[in-house]
């Protein structure tokens, strides 16, 4: 997370907090100073940040040992005259078993981590150094390596790593991943469409048995239909739970109203009453999601002779009605460029998928973005309905609390300055907040300031400042066209 513009760098957070605590001499029993700064919270935040940095440094030490073990194993493999088959792996397997037994860890996991650590140390040295210095976390490094390994050119990969580390210093691992996915697309020597066409050949479904009579069903497919499946079963699962809870609340209210009558019939057959009680749905959302998916798949029938029940050949893209925010460069949609579209906040998607989705939507939104920063300048629509809502949905693809990735369609629209206190209902005073962080802003000393360009400044009870910048909109520009294709 960044500090506010012009303030101290993130590395200076601990020093700044310590000095603030030292200056604030008038602190009450609860740790809140006369100026309203929660010195106790600030001190705890500084201690936590320092501890997290220490964990990162310790993780780097572990990875250095694992990388060294992998290097030794590879040297021993190279000495084997016949380096084919199972024999070539035995030196690595033996070293992994040695390390695992000593540390009381599974040797399979150790061997996998040896390979990952070797990749990090040898191909992403700058990221490893940043981890050792406690500047980034293991989660940040994993995101960098996950996306960076796709780049085979060392010079391009090094440039990518420099930019990735700059972004990692100001965001969480969860938000960093989608940013790096877009960044990789910008520097890849081949187009996304070409790589996606090849990757689609790897789609499939696998079954993996786990313990206690349970089995995992693994699906690999294009991003849009897979996210569409998850979103659809989530909505259904929420409806199932909401309906069950509403029925339980109604039964409880009726039981309370009939309390006197039940007391009079206390001598009635209790076993009979118990049989009439409706069962309570105590399943979690994940459990209901799993039940819904199994029910839908097992009860759906496909006629292989007539083709009835089969999809449209594109994963039923045209039938998706879930709330999915897809950004498509206008020139790419018109066939002028090959820039990929994006499943906002998740992953790039191929243009064929984007065009199928575009053909089924009732209206279009036009987004004007800054060609340098990618920031949203304006959003309009020819029908001119709910322009402001659409502007916010494009600018804020997720909750605007630093690090939160709750999608906008599951968030509230919050006034930075309360409407009742004169706050304007426009994009300069509105942002998307999930219910958790909306409550945090309204019910705790956390404060929010809106800055130009959709930048949100959060001020903690401890007096620390955190900046959340809206992600750039991935729109391509071709300046040499005389007429726009739309």
N, C-alpha and C positions, 0 to 999 in steps of 0.2 A: 504494500500500500504506500502511496506517495504521501509526503507531507504537502501542505498547501504551497501554491506557487510562491517562489521567492523565499521559502522557509528552509530549514535544515534538511539535509539529505536523510534518507531512511536509516543510514548507518549511525546517525547521531541521535536517534530517538532516545536511547538509554540515557545519554548524557543530558539531553534536554529535560527529560522527566526528573532525573535526580536533582538537577539544579532548581527546577520548579518546586520540588518538594522541600528542598532546603530553604528556599526564600520564604515559603509560606509558613511563618511562625505561628500565626493564629489559626490553629486547627482545633475543631471541637471534638467531642467524644467519638462521633461517627466518622471523623476524618475529613470533613468538608470544611474548606477554608472560608475566610470571610469574603473572598471574591467568588465563591461558588464552585471553585475547583475541587474535585474529589481527589485529594492527594493520595489517599490509600489506594484507590483504583489505579491512579497513574503509576504508583510505585509497583503494584502487582503486575501491571501490564509490562513495565520495564523488566521485572524479574522473569516474567514468562518469555518475553522476547529473547532475553539473554539465555535462558534455559533451552529454548528451541534452537538457537544458534549453536549451543554446545552439543545438542543432539545431532545437528547436521555435521559438525566437525567430527564427532565420534563415528557417524555413519561413513564419512569419507575415509577414516582410518580402516574401517572394516572392508570397504571396497578396495582400498589399496592392497590389503592382504589377499583378498580374493582374486584381484587382477594379477598379482604376482604369482599366485598358485596356478592360475590359468596359463600364464606365460611359461611357467616351468613345465606344466603338462603338455603344452604344445611343442616345446623343445624335445621332450621325451617321445612324443608321437612322431616327430620328424626323424628321430633316430631309428625308428622301426623300419626295417627293409621293405616290408610289405604293409603299406598303410591303407589297406582296404578292409572293409567289414568290421566286425566287432572288435578285432584286435587293436585297431587304431584308436579306439576310445578308451581302452583299458587304463592307460596312464592317467587320463583325466578323471576317470571313475574312481581310481584308487586314491588319488589326492582328495577328491571330494569326500570320499568315505573317511579319510583320515581327519579332515577338518570337521566334518559333521559329527564324528564320534567324540572328538575332543570337546566340541561346543554343545553336544547333546542336541543336534539338529538333524533333520532328515538329509541323507547324502544327496538325494535327487534334487532337493531344493538348493543345497549348497552348490551343486554342479551348475544348475541354471544361473544362480547368482554369480558364480565365477565367470561365466560367459558374458553376462550383462555388465559386470564390473570391468572386464577387460575391454569391452566395447567403449565404455565410458572413458576409461583412462587413456586409451590409445587413439580414439577418434573424436573425443569431445573433451580435450584436456582443459579448456577454459572453464567448462561447466564443472569439471571435477575440482578445479582450484577454487571456484566460487563456493562449492559445497564445503570444501575444507575450511574456508574462511567464515563459514556460517552465514554467507550472504543470501543463499537460496536454500531451499529444503530438498529432501529426497524427491518429493512429489514434483517440484519444478524440474529437477534433473531428469526424472523419468519421462515427463512430457517432452522435454527437449530432445532426448535420445529417440523416443518413439517416432517423432516426426522427422528428426534430422537424419535418421538412418536411410531414409528414402533418397537422400541426395548422395550420389556416388562421386561427384566431383569434389575433391578435397577443398579447393578454393571457394566454391559455392557453399559448401557445408560450413566452412569457417566464417564466411560472411553471415550466413543464417544464424550461426551460434552467437555471434556478437549481438545481433538484433534480438534474438530470443532471450539472452541474458538481460538486456535492457528492459524488456517487457516483463520478465520474471521478477524484477526488482519492484514492480509496482502493482502486482496482481497476485491472485491465488492460483494454485495448480489447476483447479477446475476451470477457471476462465482462460488460463494460458493455453490450454490444449487447442480450443477452436481458433484462437489467434494464430498459433503456429501452423495449423492446417492451412489457413489462408496464406500465410507467409511462404510456406513450401510451394504452394501453387504458383506463386509469383516468380519463383526462381527455378522451377523445374524445366529441364530442357525439352521434355515432351509435354503435350497438352493433356489436360485432365480427361478429355473425352477419349483419347487413345488409351490411357491407362485404365479408365473405368470399363471400357469395352473388354479389355483383357481380364480385369478383376471380376467382372460379372460371371466369367466362366467358372469361377471358384465358389459360386453360391451352392448351398446344400444344407442338409439337416443331418445332425448326428445325435446319437444316444450314448450317454455315459452313465454307467451304473455307479452309485455311491453307496454309503453305508446304510444299514437298517432298512433295507427294502425300498430305498428311494432311488430315483433315476433323474438325470438332467437331460432335457431336450434342448439341443443347441442349434440355433438357426443363424446362418450367415447369408445376407442378401443385401440388395441396394438400400441405401440409408432411408429414403422416404417411406417406402412401404413398411419397413421394419419399425421405424419410429411411429408410423401411423397405426400399426397393430398395437404397440404398447400404449399409445395415447387412447385408442378406442377401448381397450379392455380396462384401462384405468377409469375412464368415464363410467363404464358399465359397473365396475366394482364399487365406485363411490355411490352410484345410484342404489345399488343393492344394499349397501350398509346404511345409507341415509333412510331408505324405506324401512329397513328392519328396526332402526333406532326410533324412527317416528312411531311405528306401531307399538314398540315397547313403552314409549312415553305415554301414548294414548291409553294403553292397558293400565299403566301405573296410575294415571289420573282417574280412570274409572274405578280402580280399586280403592283409591283414597275416598272418592265420593260415596262409595258403598261400604265404607268402614263400619258404620253403625250396624248395618244389616249383617255384615259378616260376624260382628261380635255377638249378635243375637243368635247366630247359627253356629256358635263355637263348637257345639256338640256334634256337628255334621261329620260325615266320613271324610277325614283328612286325606286319605289315600285317593279318594275320588277327586277331590279338589286338585291334588297334585297332578293327576292325569290330565286335567283340563288346562293346566298352565302352558302357555306358548313357550317354546324353547327360545333361549336368548342367543342371538347371533354374536358370538365372541371372537369371530375370525378377524385377523388383521387385514389391512388393505392388500398386502402381498399375497396372503393366502387366498383371498377372494379373486384376485387377478389370475392366479394359477387355476383356480376352479373354473372361472369364466372361460379361459382359453381352452382348457381341456374339453369343456362342455361344447363350445362352439365347433372345435375341430372334429370331435367324435360324432356329433349329430349332423354335420354337413355331409350331404351326399353328392357325388359327381357321377354323371352318366358318361362313361368313357366312349360309348358308341355315338351318342348324339352331341357330346360336348357340353351338355347342360350342367351348369354349376362351375364350369371352368372360368378362369379370369380373362382379362383382355390381352394377355400376352405381355403385359408390363407390370405384373404384380397388382392388378386391379387399381392402378393409380387413379383412373378417372372416377372411381367410386369412393375415394377417400373424402370424408366430410369432417374429419377431425380438425382441430385448430392447429394448423401448421403454418409457420411464417417462412415463406421462401422468397429470397431476394434474387431477381434475375436481371442482369444487365440488359438494357433495352436493345442495344446493338447486337448482343449475342442472341437474344430472342429472335431478332430479325434475320439472323444468319450472317451478319457482317463480320463478327468476331467469334473467337472460340473460347472466350472467358467463361469459366464455369459458374453456375448458379450456386446458391448456398442455402442449406437448411439452417436457418439462422440460429447461431449459438451452438450448432452441433458439428456439421461437416459439409464439405463441398458436395454437390450433386451434379450429375451429367445433364446437359442441355436437353436431351431427348425427354428425360423425366420431367424437367421444368416445363417444356412445351406442352406435354400431356396435361400437367396440372393447370397450366395457364388456360388451356382450352375449356376447362370445366368451371372456372371461376366466374361469378356474375359481373364483376367489375374490376377495373384496373386502378392502381395507385401509381402516381408518378412521383419519384423521389429525386429532388435536386440536391446533389452532394458536392461538397468542396473537392475539386480535383486534386488538391494537394494532401489535405488531411483526411478526406473521406467523411468528414462530419456532415450530418444532415442540415441542410439550409432551409428546405421547405418541402412539404408534402401536399399534393392536391389530388383531386379526382374530378373527372368531368361531371359526375352527378352532384358533387359538392355536398355530400352528406357526411356528418361526423368527421370533418377534416382534422380537427384537433386530436381526436382519439387515434386516428390513423397516424398522425405525425408522431405521437408519443409511442405508439406500438413499433414504429420503424426505428425511432431514435433509441428507445429503451427495449431491447430484445429480452431483457431479464430484469429482475429486481435490482434497484440501484444501490443497495447497501454493498459496501466493498466485499467482494468475494462471493456474493449470493448469485445463484444461477437459476432461481425459480422463473420459469417462462412468464412473459408478460400476461398472457391470457389467464394466468392463475394469480395475478397480482391485483392490488387496489391501485387506483390513481389518487395520489396524495398531493394536497396543497402544501408547498414548502412553508408559506405563511398562511395561517388559517384563514379560510374564506370569511368566517365570521368576524375576523379582525382586519378585514380589508384586503386579504390576499387575492390577487387576480387569478382568473381561470384561464390561463394561457400557458404555452409551452415553457415560458420563462419561470413559472412558479409551480409546475406540475412535474411529477415523475412517477414511475411505477415502483411500488413497494409491495413485497409479499406481506401476508398478514402478520407474520412474526416480526418483521422489521418495521411495519407500520405501527404495530403496538409499541415496539421499542421506542420509536420516535415520539409517540404521543403520550406514553405513560412513564417514561424515565427521563433523566436529565440529558440524554443524547439530543443534539441539535443539528439542524440542517441548514445550509446556505446554498442558494442557487447562483451559479456564475454563468457568464455567456458561453454559448456553445453546448449547453446541456451538461456542463461540468457540475458535479454535486460535491460539496464539502461537508463532511460529517465531523462534528466536534464532540468528543467523548466527555463523559463526566470527569475524567482525569485531566481535561484540558488539552488532549492530543488532537491533531487535525489529520483527517484522512480524505484523500481526493479520489473520487470515482469518475472516470471519464467515459463517455459513451463510446462503444466500439465503432470503428469506421464502417461505412456501408460499402460493400464490395461491388462497385459499379465501374465498368470499363469506359474509357473515353477514346474516341478516334477523331481528332480535330480536323482532318482533311476532308471530311464529308461536306458536300454543299447542302444537301437536303436530308433532314432526319427521316428515318424509315417509318415513322408513326405519325 
